[in-house]
Amino acid sequence: MPKEEYADLEQTLGVTFQNKDTLRQALVHRSYLNEHPDFPLGHNERLEFLGDAVLELVVTENLYQNYENPEGELTNWRAALVNSEMLSKLCGILEVEPYLYLSKGESKDKDSKARKYILANAFESIIGAIYLDQGWDGAKGFIERRVLTELPNILEHRLYVDPKSRFQEASQEHLGITPSYKVLSETGPDHEKQFEVGVFLGKEQVAVGTGTSKQEAQVAAAEAGIEVKSW
């Protein structure tokens, strides 16, 4: 992709890069280089490493300066802001995906768990690229605009508490019942198992969740249960 074609992405990011190749490298997944060994830039994993550290420090500094809460609570809030689910969502909002350099196989695999990690890692890589190109203030400004603005919603809806705990607290508060989970089905070979789990309140099946482990499916079921019950 020619460097001049990044103008729309830069506008969305709110950052005009001095060195367009710094942004370009942030978008290169390792799989692309396997198919294009002559590509002039490396993959984005070192930028991801840098961006991860910058993101964590900016978020930590902001929480420390603005909230008097205990360390444990601030740690949970920070985790909710910087986890892969949140970062992949933010990457989607910024419409970064069309700009990513991916192998043909990765390009086709749009809805997988692996794609979420690719998007989350790309978001961190972009932060690393902004830090290199614009310095601390540039990276901090981007994180404040794009990440820390999610905090009010996280606090209002207690998204820093894991879904199973939230669903249990809500079901006990509203109904005086502790939810239970039951595996409804297991499919696929051992190395690619898919579990379907139902969450029950008494005998009522409230919702169903799927995942590659029982725990993951339970979390998905709890999230669905919160939505079904509007809790």
C-alpha positions as CSV (number, residue, x, y, z in Angstrom):
1,M,0.0,0.0,0.0
2,P,1.5,3.4,-1.0
3,K,2.4,5.6,1.9
4,E,0.1,8.4,0.7
5,E,-2.9,6.0,1.2
6,Y,-2.5,6.3,5.0
7,A,-4.1,9.8,5.1
8,D,-7.5,8.5,6.0
9,L,-6.1,6.3,8.8
10,E,-4.0,9.2,10.1
11,Q,-7.1,11.4,10.2
12,T,-9.1,8.7,12.1
13,L,-6.2,8.2,14.5
14,G,-5.8,12.0,14.9
15,V,-2.1,11.7,14.3
16,T,0.0,12.8,11.3
17,F,3.1,10.8,11.2
18,Q,6.5,12.4,10.3
19,N,7.7,9.0,9.2
20,K,5.0,7.1,7.4
21,D,7.0,3.8,7.5
22,T,6.7,3.8,11.3
23,L,2.9,3.6,11.0
24,R,3.2,1.2,8.1
25,Q,5.4,-1.2,10.2
26,A,2.8,-1.1,13.0
27,L,0.3,-2.7,10.6
28,V,2.5,-5.7,9.5
29,H,1.6,-9.0,10.9
30,R,4.3,-11.7,11.1
31,S,2.3,-14.0,8.7
32,Y,2.5,-11.4,5.9
33,L,6.3,-11.6,5.8
34,N,6.2,-15.4,5.4
35,E,4.5,-14.8,2.0
36,H,6.4,-11.6,1.2
37,P,10.0,-12.1,2.4
38,D,11.2,-9.2,0.3
39,F,8.9,-6.7,2.1
40,P,11.1,-3.8,3.1
41,L,9.9,-3.5,6.7
42,G,9.8,-6.0,9.6
43,H,6.7,-7.2,11.5
44,N,5.0,-5.2,14.3
45,E,5.9,-7.3,17.3
46,R,8.7,-5.0,18.6
47,L,6.4,-2.0,18.3
48,E,3.7,-4.0,20.1
49,F,6.1,-4.6,22.9
50,L,6.9,-0.9,23.2
51,G,3.2,0.2,22.8
52,D,2.1,-2.2,25.5
53,A,4.5,-0.6,28.0
54,V,3.5,3.0,27.0
55,L,-0.2,2.2,27.2
56,E,0.1,0.6,30.7
57,L,2.1,3.6,32.0
58,V,-0.2,6.2,30.7
59,V,-3.3,4.5,32.0
60,T,-1.6,3.8,35.4
61,E,-0.5,7.4,35.7
62,N,-4.0,8.7,34.9
63,L,-5.7,6.4,37.4
64,Y,-3.1,7.2,40.1
65,Q,-3.5,11.0,39.6
66,N,-7.3,11.1,39.4
67,Y,-8.6,8.4,41.8
68,E,-7.9,7.8,45.5
69,N,-9.1,4.1,45.3
70,P,-7.1,1.2,46.7
71,E,-4.4,-0.5,44.5
72,G,-6.6,-3.6,43.9
73,E,-9.5,-1.6,42.4
74,L,-7.2,0.5,40.2
75,T,-5.5,-2.7,39.0
76,N,-8.9,-4.1,38.0
77,W,-9.9,-0.9,36.2
78,R,-6.6,-0.8,34.3
79,A,-7.1,-4.5,33.3
80,A,-10.5,-3.7,31.9
81,L,-9.1,-0.8,29.9
82,V,-6.1,-2.6,28.4
83,N,-7.3,-6.2,27.9
84,S,-7.3,-7.7,24.4
85,E,-11.1,-7.6,24.2
86,M,-11.1,-3.8,24.7
87,L,-8.2,-3.1,22.5
88,S,-9.5,-5.2,19.6
89,K,-12.8,-3.3,20.0
90,L,-11.1,0.0,19.8
91,C,-9.0,-1.1,16.8
92,G,-12.3,-2.0,15.1
93,I,-13.8,1.5,15.9
94,L,-10.7,3.1,14.3
95,E,-11.2,0.9,11.2
96,V,-7.6,-0.2,11.2
97,E,-8.3,-3.7,9.8
98,P,-8.4,-2.9,6.1
99,Y,-4.9,-1.4,6.4
100,L,-3.3,-4.5,8.0
101,Y,-0.7,-6.6,6.2
102,L,-1.9,-10.2,6.7
103,S,-1.2,-13.5,5.0
104,K,-3.9,-14.8,2.7
105,G,-5.0,-17.3,5.4
106,E,-5.2,-14.7,8.1
107,S,-7.1,-12.3,5.8
108,K,-9.8,-14.9,5.4
109,D,-10.1,-15.8,9.0
110,K,-12.1,-12.7,10.1
111,D,-14.2,-13.9,13.1
112,S,-11.8,-16.0,15.0
113,K,-10.3,-15.5,18.5
114,A,-6.9,-15.2,16.7
115,R,-8.2,-12.2,14.7
116,K,-9.1,-10.4,18.0
117,Y,-5.6,-10.8,19.2
118,I,-4.2,-9.6,15.9
119,L,-6.3,-6.4,16.2
120,A,-5.4,-5.9,19.9
121,N,-1.7,-6.3,19.1
122,A,-2.0,-3.9,16.2
123,F,-3.6,-1.3,18.5
124,E,-0.6,-1.6,20.8
125,S,1.8,-1.5,17.8
126,I,0.2,1.8,16.7
127,I,0.7,3.2,20.2
128,G,4.4,2.2,19.9
129,A,4.6,3.8,16.5
130,I,3.0,7.1,17.8
131,Y,5.4,7.1,20.7
132,L,8.4,6.8,18.4
133,D,7.2,9.3,15.9
134,Q,5.5,11.9,18.2
135,G,7.0,11.3,21.6
136,W,5.5,10.8,25.0
137,D,3.0,13.6,24.7
138,G,1.7,12.4,21.3
139,A,1.2,8.8,22.6
140,K,-0.4,10.1,25.9
141,G,-2.8,12.3,24.0
142,F,-3.9,9.4,21.7
143,I,-4.4,7.1,24.7
144,E,-6.4,9.7,26.6
145,R,-8.7,10.3,23.6
146,R,-9.1,6.6,22.5
147,V,-8.7,4.5,25.6
148,L,-9.3,6.4,28.8
149,T,-12.6,7.8,27.5
150,E,-13.9,4.2,28.0
151,L,-13.4,4.4,31.7
152,P,-16.8,6.0,32.7
153,N,-18.7,3.2,30.9
154,I,-16.5,0.6,32.6
155,L,-17.2,2.0,36.0
156,E,-20.9,2.6,35.4
157,H,-21.5,-1.0,34.3
158,R,-18.9,-2.5,36.6
159,L,-17.2,-4.1,33.6
160,Y,-14.0,-4.5,35.6
161,V,-15.7,-7.3,37.5
162,D,-15.7,-10.6,35.5
163,P,-19.0,-11.6,33.9
164,K,-19.6,-14.7,36.0
165,S,-19.2,-12.7,39.2
166,R,-21.5,-9.9,37.9
167,F,-24.2,-12.4,36.9
168,Q,-24.0,-14.1,40.2
169,E,-24.2,-10.9,42.2
170,A,-27.1,-9.7,40.1
171,S,-29.0,-13.0,40.3
172,Q,-28.6,-13.2,44.1
173,E,-29.7,-9.6,44.4
174,H,-32.8,-9.8,42.2
175,L,-33.8,-13.4,42.8
176,G,-31.9,-14.8,45.7
177,I,-30.6,-17.6,43.4
178,T,-27.0,-18.6,42.6
179,P,-26.6,-19.5,38.9
180,S,-25.3,-22.9,37.8
181,Y,-23.6,-23.9,34.6
182,K,-24.0,-27.1,32.5
183,V,-22.1,-28.3,29.5
184,L,-24.7,-28.8,26.7
185,S,-22.4,-30.1,24.0
186,E,-18.8,-30.7,23.1
187,T,-17.7,-30.8,19.4
188,G,-14.5,-31.0,17.4
189,P,-11.3,-32.9,17.9
190,D,-9.3,-32.7,21.2
191,H,-7.0,-29.9,20.0
192,E,-9.9,-27.8,18.7
193,K,-12.8,-28.5,21.1
194,Q,-15.8,-26.2,21.1
195,F,-17.9,-26.2,24.3
196,E,-21.5,-25.1,24.5
197,V,-22.6,-24.2,28.1
198,G,-25.9,-23.2,29.4
199,V,-26.4,-20.9,32.5
200,F,-29.4,-21.8,34.7
201,L,-31.3,-20.0,37.4
202,G,-33.0,-22.9,39.1
203,K,-34.5,-25.0,36.3
204,E,-34.6,-22.0,33.9
205,Q,-32.0,-22.0,31.2
206,V,-31.3,-18.3,30.8
207,A,-28.6,-18.2,28.1
208,V,-26.0,-20.2,26.2
209,G,-22.4,-19.5,25.6
210,T,-19.7,-21.1,23.5
211,G,-15.9,-21.3,23.8
212,T,-12.8,-23.3,23.3
213,S,-12.8,-24.2,27.0
214,K,-15.5,-24.8,29.6
215,Q,-14.4,-21.6,31.4
216,E,-14.6,-19.5,28.3
217,A,-18.0,-20.9,27.4
218,Q,-19.2,-20.2,31.0
219,V,-18.0,-16.6,30.8
220,A,-19.8,-16.2,27.4
221,A,-23.0,-17.6,28.9
222,A,-22.8,-15.3,31.9
223,E,-22.3,-12.3,29.5
224,A,-25.4,-13.4,27.5
225,G,-27.3,-13.9,30.7
226,I,-26.7,-10.3,31.9
227,E,-27.9,-9.1,28.5
228,V,-31.0,-11.4,28.5
229,K,-32.0,-10.2,32.0
230,S,-31.0,-6.6,31.4
231,W,-29.0,-6.6,34.6
